[in-house]
Amino acid sequence: MSKTLVFLRTENNDVFDGSVKGTAVKLVGDVTHSKRENAFVIKRGSIELGTIPEWQTSDSFTFEAYVTPQAIGPGRQNIIESQSPPAAFFIDPAGLIVGSVHTPAGWQSVQSQQALPAGQTSMVRFSRDDNGQLNLELNGNNVGSKSIPGKLVPVGNLPVKVGAGMDGRAFQFTGEIADVQIAKGAINAAEVKSRFAIAKNLEDAIRTKIGTHAGIRVVASLDESHSRLQPIKDIMNAAGVQKLSDLSTLRVTVPTKMSRGKILVAAKKNDVATVDWGKIATSFTTLDVTKKKEQLAKFLPNRNSTATFKTASIEPSSAPVRPPRVPGVPPLAAAARAFRPGINIANHIKIQDPGFKIVNPDLLIKNLADKTPSLWPKLSEPPQPVLLKTIPVGSSVIIAQVLDLTDTHLIIEPDVEKLYIIAEKVICGPNAKITWRRPGGSTAPRASNPDLNGRGWNGIHTKPGSRDGLDGDDGRSGEAGIGGATGRHAPALEMWVKEMTNIPNIDLNGEDGIIGGAGQRGGRGGDGADAAGGERIWFFGWHCTADPGDGGHGGDGGNGGRGGLGGRGGNGASLTIGVLDGTLAGTVTNNSFRLKNQGGQKGRGGPGGVGGSGGSGGRSGNGDTCRSADNGRRGAPGQPGAQGPDGASTGSDGLIQFFQFSEDAWEEMLTRPYITEVAPNQVFPGNTITLRGSRFTDSDRVVIESASIAPNINPDESLSITVPANITGGAKSIFVRRPDGTESNRVSIRVKPQLEPVTAALAPNATVQLTGKAFLAGAAVLINGSAIPASVVNSNTLSFVIPGTGGAGSQVVLWWYRCATPTGLSAIAAQQHVRASSKYLLLMGLTTCLSTTLPMGYQHGAHSKILLGRPKYGTNSSILFSGTLFLPGLTSPFISTS
């Protein structure tokens, strides 16, 4: 099986080995980064690799790169060359690619039959297998083969060169080289195609098993899988776990909820006491009182055990007892504080047969006297929820050597965005399942609005020129209901496991959209007005002379509002399952499991609102004599609103990705030195910075720019270094290098320019020279927000010309010098200087490139040195200086005195 030993990558203006090995890499001569990722422009120089012991004695290998030669000829152009193993990969003067190896018979070569085009990018590969078969490939096609069996004979021990001969000058390549990879073992196009074909077959098998709808991807490339292991290392560091083999089995026996920020870590192996309670209970009944007290003290210590411990033998302790250290967290200050919840009996009581010995008896007895039983030692360390600070706060994590999920249920809480499961082995019974608690919810109906009611009348109100009552106004229709919320997206799941007996049943479908809210109730129709009465006269009885009016009609009720739009369905989970290479087929084809990560269904539209009721009719004007009028009729009720439309769409189905990694990648990626934090990350030359992480040793060196610095080892096992005083400004990549050349991941810091005190006279039109550190070419000086080009002599000196006054004479001016660099890096003056005279006050210094005001966090003493008075910095644009010799009447656009 092949194994990638070098993969040249670019990051933060630096080059490093992105493989699991972390081999040292440096650019020599005129070699720069291309705009393309992992690509280098070589004009006159090379890329030099550190020693790769695992590869030096190998007889099979693969060189691979993407090359864009600027021209073909007139001489040979090296792509990669090595002395041990002895191999060379180059372009000959005619543009043919050539692969050579050194055997007892001397150098022997294989040559392509097809030439490379100048100025075009081509993928080239040169490999030799264990049988001595040489193969050349151009853009995935075999262009040359030759059998040269036998052992290879090294020709020296110089480092591997990319882009030049072994002396760094001969056989110069000119152009661009990208994605350079060196592997142990032969890789060829046929093998790559075979892996992709196997991956495709696995995809089809999994899709058939769980449903044709599923989005399945089996990643064929081991290198892509290896790169995904790096964040897993970060999570393990955050949890304080160095190796999974240090942990024990974590059995989840009851339904367990995984909430946001929660982590379950199996107990360490040496923290687990195996106790045969049946045997102890049997023997307990045969013991006398003294022996019973001793046995209880050994296995179930409490406050009553103190007398027994005082007479026990003492086991010398070689080191104070303390809990496992979490990287980045300072150790406990006092030994007494190390005795805390989770410390087990084995740390204090050395159980023997038949007796026992005590370690740190004073500490043990002191803590047993505490009234808090949780402080007493335990037989084992149970899983403890821990808040992680170096992974996204929306995650939760389970870490164990063996995770046993037989017949149990993991429930992911709604606020979790991703669950990580990291283990060497996962045991899944047929009923093991992982689901999430969908929060659900409903949409409230739209509130009724009295303003929709039609205008009504109370009492007698007549129409103009009539005795009829006024009609009530119709109610207005209600508004549509509130739209239902989009269903929650299912949390993602990542499982990285070397051995998996089966995949648990996973149900992480997106949540269905929430049903829309009910539409608004229609407005009520207004009441009709009462009519006026008729008129009558007495003429041998009452007679009606004017008919009474009819009552006003009630208004019709308004229609109910349409129901609210249903919510969109939430997206299904993204599932990532990483297993040891070669085990995936057996895991997914020989077992029964269910994977559900479909998008949620559309939410149903909300019900329509109720129609408003009709208004009451007004009373007629009928009296005792005039009775021909009618009462007004009641208004018709409004129609109910239509049901709202269903949600616009279902949620998107999640992608299920299967990764395969090698045993070496698993072990090496999880044991490389790794940086989790660097503080501060913006510094001046000469500042101290601290690196926190894991796997640091006393012999490590911290590399920044070209300097390799021996760090100080702090009590919490972090590393501290002093930034070199002669470092250049801008973004820098910092990493840890071991004596064997293994390098950690890269972390970026920024070096800010630093200004020394200004002593030169600042006369108009005068040339002023500023001194300091980390100046960059192209810098400018800003005065009152206006840029003045500067001449950068070197990283410590620049000069500029003071603007003239235009004949306006002298005045008090507050001048802030600001350094604008090509990288946009802002600079804050380390020192400032004030001059005072009987005529004027002049303050000068260096502040940020971003604004004319001082930034928040600007502290006197840390960033400035005021020789006259002491400034007080606030978050507003005004700056207050207190001191002496301030003269009245001095003004400027930036300063006033009083």
Summary of the structure (lengths in Angstrom):
residues: 898
radius of gyration: 40.8
end to end distance: 81.0
largest distance: 152.6
contacts: 3120
relative contact order: 0.08
helix: 12%
strand: 33%
